[in-house]
Amino acid sequence: MKKTLSLILLLSLGVAVSAQADRHKLRDGNRHYKKEKYDQAEVSYRRALERDSLDYRGQFNLANTLYRQKKYADAVRQTPEISDKQRAHAFHNKGNSFLKAGMENREQGMQQFQQAVNAYQEALKLDPKNNDTRYNLAYARRLLQQAQQQQQQGGGGQNNQNQDQQKQQQQQGQNQNQDQKQQNQQNQQGQSPQDQNQKDGQQRDTQKKPSKMDQRKQDAERL
């Protein structure tokens, strides 16, 4: 895997150096075009196309320059028609960009990897025999699957944490109810002796006071 990625980086570096030279010629042509120096713009665009004949930007700008010079037949021949292979190459590069972005930013990795998978799939529709695209597609799918698994594991950990918190809250509620019951029992036990003493006192008072019948008998005996 590391060897393949290194090879891609070296190839990308070589393409970048060449692309800089092409863009320099294209910028020269654009400056001449804006100044309406169409003959000089034509020269710059043709030099850019000598480096990359499939660059549709150079072809399109050259066609416009030829049109401005009233070279209509040349302009028609120069107007680019993007082939399926060129479009596939564009989607392939787009997929590479999404893939690299996802690898550098893991927080957005799943979204970036999904975009890379989509781009590679579009590239394969246009160029089914491109093994490099097929390999990159498989690699992007593997990274996407890993990102999805990590997200699920993270979500499962959060659910477990929420369940633990709920259990703790339930346990605290049970403890509070138990403490309340104990307090109520203590209060009831504390009030019972007082009530019993009051009852005992009432009984003693009743026993001390003689009834009216007893008082009359005592008075009759004294007579």
LUMZAZA-224764 format. One record per residue (C-alpha): residue in one letter; residue number from 1; x, y, z negated. Coordinates in nm, 2 decimals, m for minus. Example, Ala and Ser with C-alpha at 12.3 -4.5 7.8 and 13.67 -1.06 7.14 Angstrom:
residues 2
residu A, num 1, east 1.23, north m0.45, up m0.78 .
residu S, num 2, east 1.37, north m0.11, up m0.71 .
end
This chain:
residues 223
residu M, num 1, east 0.00, north 0.00, up 0.00 .
residu K, num 2, east 0.28, north 0.25, up m0.09 .
residu K, num 3, east 0.46, north 0.18, up 0.24 .
residu T, num 4, east 0.15, north 0.25, up 0.44 .
residu L, num 5, east 0.08, north 0.58, up 0.26 .
residu S, num 6, east 0.44, north 0.69, up 0.30 .
residu L, num 7, east 0.43, north 0.61, up 0.67 .
residu I, num 8, east 0.11, north 0.82, up 0.70 .
residu L, num 9, east 0.28, north 1.11, up 0.52 .
residu L, num 10, east 0.58, north 1.10, up 0.75 .
residu L, num 11, east 0.36, north 1.09, up 1.05 .
residu S, num 12, east 0.15, north 1.38, up 0.92 .
residu L, num 13, east 0.46, north 1.58, up 0.86 .
residu G, num 14, east 0.57, north 1.53, up 1.22 .
residu V, num 15, east 0.23, north 1.63, up 1.35 .
residu A, num 16, east 0.23, north 1.94, up 1.14 .
residu V, num 17, east 0.56, north 2.06, up 1.28 .
residu S, num 18, east 0.43, north 2.01, up 1.63 .
residu A, num 19, east 0.10, north 2.17, up 1.55 .
residu Q, num 20, east 0.27, north 2.48, up 1.42 .
residu A, num 21, east 0.44, north 2.53, up 1.75 .
residu D, num 22, east 0.12, north 2.48, up 1.94 .
residu R, num 23, east m0.07, north 2.73, up 1.71 .
residu H, num 24, east 0.21, north 2.98, up 1.77 .
residu K, num 25, east 0.15, north 2.96, up 2.15 .
residu L, num 26, east m0.22, north 2.98, up 2.10 .
residu R, num 27, east m0.19, north 3.29, up 1.88 .
residu D, num 28, east 0.02, north 3.45, up 2.15 .
residu G, num 29, east m0.25, north 3.37, up 2.41 .
residu N, num 30, east m0.52, north 3.51, up 2.18 .
residu R, num 31, east m0.33, north 3.84, up 2.13 .
residu H, num 32, east m0.29, north 3.88, up 2.51 .
residu Y, num 33, east m0.65, north 3.79, up 2.57 .
residu K, num 34, east m0.77, north 4.06, up 2.32 .
residu K, num 35, east m0.56, north 4.32, up 2.50 .
residu E, num 36, east m0.72, north 4.20, up 2.83 .
residu K, num 37, east m0.37, north 4.08, up 2.95 .
residu Y, num 38, east m0.53, north 3.77, up 3.10 .
residu D, num 39, east m0.23, north 3.67, up 3.31 .
residu Q, num 40, east 0.00, north 3.66, up 3.01 .
residu A, num 41, east m0.27, north 3.49, up 2.81 .
residu E, num 42, east m0.29, north 3.22, up 3.08 .
residu V, num 43, east 0.09, north 3.16, up 3.05 .
residu S, num 44, east 0.07, north 3.12, up 2.67 .
residu Y, num 45, east m0.22, north 2.88, up 2.68 .
residu R, num 46, east m0.06, north 2.67, up 2.95 .
residu R, num 47, east 0.26, north 2.64, up 2.74 .
residu A, num 48, east 0.06, north 2.54, up 2.44 .
residu L, num 49, east m0.11, north 2.27, up 2.65 .
residu E, num 50, east 0.23, north 2.14, up 2.77 .
residu R, num 51, east 0.29, north 2.03, up 2.41 .
residu D, num 52, east m0.06, north 1.89, up 2.36 .
residu S, num 53, east m0.27, north 1.85, up 2.67 .
residu L, num 54, east m0.57, north 1.72, up 2.48 .
residu D, num 55, east m0.60, north 2.03, up 2.26 .
residu Y, num 56, east m0.95, north 2.14, up 2.34 .
residu R, num 57, east m0.89, north 2.48, up 2.19 .
residu G, num 58, east m0.62, north 2.56, up 2.43 .
residu Q, num 59, east m0.83, north 2.42, up 2.72 .
residu F, num 60, east m1.13, north 2.62, up 2.62 .
residu N, num 61, east m0.93, north 2.95, up 2.59 .
residu L, num 62, east m0.75, north 2.89, up 2.91 .
residu A, num 63, east m1.08, north 2.83, up 3.09 .
residu N, num 64, east m1.21, north 3.16, up 2.96 .
residu T, num 65, east m0.89, north 3.34, up 3.07 .
residu L, num 66, east m0.92, north 3.19, up 3.42 .
residu Y, num 67, east m1.29, north 3.31, up 3.43 .
residu R, num 68, east m1.18, north 3.66, up 3.34 .
residu Q, num 69, east m0.94, north 3.65, up 3.63 .
residu K, num 70, east m1.22, north 3.54, up 3.86 .
residu K, num 71, east m1.06, north 3.20, up 3.92 .
residu Y, num 72, east m1.39, north 3.03, up 3.88 .
residu A, num 73, east m1.30, north 2.70, up 4.04 .
residu D, num 74, east m1.00, north 2.66, up 3.81 .
residu A, num 75, east m1.21, north 2.76, up 3.52 .
residu V, num 76, east m1.46, north 2.48, up 3.59 .
residu R, num 77, east m1.18, north 2.22, up 3.62 .
residu Q, num 78, east m1.02, north 2.35, up 3.30 .
residu T, num 79, east m1.34, north 2.35, up 3.08 .
residu P, num 80, east m1.28, north 2.07, up 2.83 .
residu E, num 81, east m1.50, north 1.77, up 2.78 .
residu I, num 82, east m1.44, north 1.62, up 2.44 .
residu S, num 83, east m1.42, north 1.24, up 2.48 .
residu D, num 84, east m1.54, north 0.99, up 2.23 .
residu K, num 85, east m1.18, north 0.91, up 2.14 .
residu Q, num 86, east m1.11, north 1.27, up 2.06 .
residu R, num 87, east m1.42, north 1.29, up 1.84 .
residu A, num 88, east m1.32, north 0.97, up 1.67 .
residu H, num 89, east m0.97, north 1.11, up 1.60 .
residu A, num 90, east m1.14, north 1.42, up 1.45 .
residu F, num 91, east m1.36, north 1.21, up 1.22 .
residu H, num 92, east m1.05, north 0.99, up 1.13 .
residu N, num 93, east m0.86, north 1.31, up 1.02 .
residu K, num 94, east m1.17, north 1.43, up 0.83 .
residu G, num 95, east m1.19, north 1.10, up 0.64 .
residu N, num 96, east m0.82, north 1.13, up 0.55 .
residu S, num 97, east m0.88, north 1.48, up 0.41 .
residu F, num 98, east m1.17, north 1.36, up 0.20 .
residu L, num 99, east m0.97, north 1.06, up 0.08 .
residu K, num 100, east m0.67, north 1.27, up m0.03 .
residu A, num 101, east m0.90, north 1.52, up m0.20 .
residu G, num 102, east m1.06, north 1.24, up m0.40 .
residu M, num 103, east m0.73, north 1.09, up m0.50 .
residu E, num 104, east m0.61, north 1.43, up m0.63 .
residu N, num 105, east m0.93, north 1.52, up m0.81 .
residu R, num 106, east m1.06, north 1.22, up m0.99 .
residu E, num 107, east m1.36, north 1.41, up m1.14 .
residu Q, num 108, east m1.50, north 1.45, up m0.79 .
residu G, num 109, east m1.34, north 1.13, up m0.66 .
residu M, num 110, east m1.67, north 0.94, up m0.61 .
residu Q, num 111, east m1.82, north 1.21, up m0.40 .
residu Q, num 112, east m1.51, north 1.26, up m0.19 .
residu F, num 113, east m1.46, north 0.89, up m0.14 .
residu Q, num 114, east m1.82, north 0.86, up m0.02 .
residu Q, num 115, east m1.76, north 1.14, up 0.23 .
residu A, num 116, east m1.44, north 0.96, up 0.35 .
residu V, num 117, east m1.63, north 0.64, up 0.40 .
residu N, num 118, east m1.90, north 0.82, up 0.60 .
residu A, num 119, east m1.63, north 0.99, up 0.82 .
residu Y, num 120, east m1.45, north 0.67, up 0.89 .
residu Q, num 121, east m1.77, north 0.49, up 0.98 .
residu E, num 122, east m1.85, north 0.77, up 1.24 .
residu A, num 123, east m1.50, north 0.73, up 1.38 .
residu L, num 124, east m1.54, north 0.36, up 1.42 .
residu K, num 125, east m1.87, north 0.41, up 1.60 .
residu L, num 126, east m1.68, north 0.61, up 1.86 .
residu D, num 127, east m1.36, north 0.41, up 1.86 .
residu P, num 128, east m1.44, north 0.06, up 1.73 .
residu K, num 129, east m1.10, north m0.08, up 1.81 .
residu N, num 130, east m0.90, north 0.16, up 1.60 .
residu N, num 131, east m0.74, north m0.06, up 1.33 .
residu D, num 132, east m0.60, north 0.23, up 1.14 .
residu T, num 133, east m0.95, north 0.37, up 1.09 .
residu R, num 134, east m1.08, north 0.03, up 0.99 .
residu Y, num 135, east m0.80, north m0.01, up 0.73 .
residu N, num 136, east m0.86, north 0.34, up 0.59 .
residu L, num 137, east m1.23, north 0.26, up 0.57 .
residu A, num 138, east m1.17, north m0.05, up 0.36 .
residu Y, num 139, east m0.93, north 0.14, up 0.13 .
residu A, num 140, east m1.19, north 0.42, up 0.08 .
residu R, num 141, east m1.46, north 0.17, up 0.00 .
residu R, num 142, east m1.24, north 0.01, up m0.26 .
residu L, num 143, east m1.16, north 0.35, up m0.42 .
residu L, num 144, east m1.53, north 0.43, up m0.42 .
residu Q, num 145, east m1.62, north 0.11, up m0.59 .
residu Q, num 146, east m1.36, north 0.17, up m0.86 .
residu A, num 147, east m1.50, north 0.52, up m0.92 .
residu Q, num 148, east m1.85, north 0.38, up m0.95 .
residu Q, num 149, east m1.75, north 0.12, up m1.20 .
residu Q, num 150, east m1.56, north 0.37, up m1.41 .
residu Q, num 151, east m1.87, north 0.60, up m1.41 .
residu Q, num 152, east m2.09, north 0.30, up m1.52 .
residu Q, num 153, east m1.85, north 0.21, up m1.79 .
residu G, num 154, east m1.84, north 0.57, up m1.91 .
residu G, num 155, east m2.22, north 0.58, up m1.91 .
residu G, num 156, east m2.24, north 0.25, up m2.10 .
residu G, num 157, east m2.01, north 0.39, up m2.37 .
residu Q, num 158, east m2.23, north 0.69, up m2.41 .
residu N, num 159, east m2.53, north 0.47, up m2.45 .
residu N, num 160, east m2.36, north 0.27, up m2.72 .
residu Q, num 161, east m2.27, north 0.58, up m2.90 .
residu N, num 162, east m2.63, north 0.71, up m2.89 .
residu Q, num 163, east m2.75, north 0.37, up m3.02 .
residu D, num 164, east m2.50, north 0.39, up m3.31 .
residu Q, num 165, east m2.62, north 0.73, up m3.40 .
residu Q, num 166, east m2.98, north 0.62, up m3.39 .
residu K, num 167, east m2.90, north 0.32, up m3.62 .
residu Q, num 168, east m2.72, north 0.56, up m3.86 .
residu Q, num 169, east m3.02, north 0.79, up m3.87 .
residu Q, num 170, east m3.26, north 0.50, up m3.93 .
residu Q, num 171, east m3.03, north 0.37, up m4.21 .
residu Q, num 172, east m3.02, north 0.71, up m4.37 .
residu G, num 173, east m3.40, north 0.73, up m4.36 .
residu Q, num 174, east m3.44, north 0.39, up m4.52 .
residu N, num 175, east m3.20, north 0.50, up m4.80 .
residu Q, num 176, east m3.39, north 0.81, up m4.86 .
residu N, num 177, east m3.72, north 0.62, up m4.88 .
residu Q, num 178, east m3.56, north 0.37, up m5.12 .
residu D, num 179, east m3.43, north 0.66, up m5.34 .
residu Q, num 180, east m3.77, north 0.82, up m5.34 .
residu K, num 181, east m3.93, north 0.49, up m5.46 .
residu Q, num 182, east m3.68, north 0.45, up m5.74 .
residu Q, num 183, east m3.74, north 0.81, up m5.85 .
residu N, num 184, east m4.12, north 0.75, up m5.85 .
residu Q, num 185, east m4.07, north 0.43, up m6.06 .
residu Q, num 186, east m3.85, north 0.62, up m6.31 .
residu N, num 187, east m4.11, north 0.89, up m6.34 .
residu Q, num 188, east m4.38, north 0.64, up m6.40 .
residu Q, num 189, east m4.17, north 0.46, up m6.67 .
residu G, num 190, east m4.09, north 0.79, up m6.84 .
residu Q, num 191, east m4.46, north 0.89, up m6.87 .
residu S, num 192, east m4.58, north 0.55, up m7.00 .
residu P, num 193, east m4.44, north 0.58, up m7.36 .
residu Q, num 194, east m4.60, north 0.92, up m7.41 .
residu D, num 195, east m4.93, north 0.81, up m7.29 .
residu Q, num 196, east m4.91, north 0.50, up m7.52 .
residu N, num 197, east m4.82, north 0.72, up m7.82 .
residu Q, num 198, east m5.12, north 0.94, up m7.74 .
residu K, num 199, east m5.35, north 0.64, up m7.74 .
residu D, num 200, east m5.19, north 0.51, up m8.06 .
residu G, num 201, east m5.24, north 0.84, up m8.23 .
residu Q, num 202, east m5.60, north 0.86, up m8.13 .
residu Q, num 203, east m5.66, north 0.51, up m8.26 .
residu R, num 204, east m5.49, north 0.60, up m8.59 .
residu D, num 205, east m5.70, north 0.91, up m8.62 .
residu T, num 206, east m6.01, north 0.71, up m8.56 .
residu Q, num 207, east m5.91, north 0.46, up m8.83 .
residu K, num 208, east m5.84, north 0.74, up m9.08 .
residu K, num 209, east m6.18, north 0.92, up m9.04 .
residu P, num 210, east m6.47, north 0.72, up m9.21 .
residu S, num 211, east m6.80, north 0.69, up m9.04 .
residu K, num 212, east m7.11, north 0.86, up m9.17 .
residu M, num 213, east m7.26, north 0.52, up m9.28 .
residu D, num 214, east m6.95, north 0.45, up m9.49 .
residu Q, num 215, east m6.97, north 0.79, up m9.65 .
residu R, num 216, east m7.33, north 0.74, up m9.75 .
residu K, num 217, east m7.25, north 0.40, up m9.91 .
residu Q, num 218, east m6.97, north 0.55, up m10.11 .
residu D, num 219, east m7.20, north 0.83, up m10.24 .
residu A, num 220, east m7.48, north 0.58, up m10.33 .
residu E, num 221, east m7.23, north 0.37, up m10.53 .
residu R, num 222, east m7.12, north 0.67, up m10.72 .
residu L, num 223, east m7.48, north 0.75, up m10.83 .
end
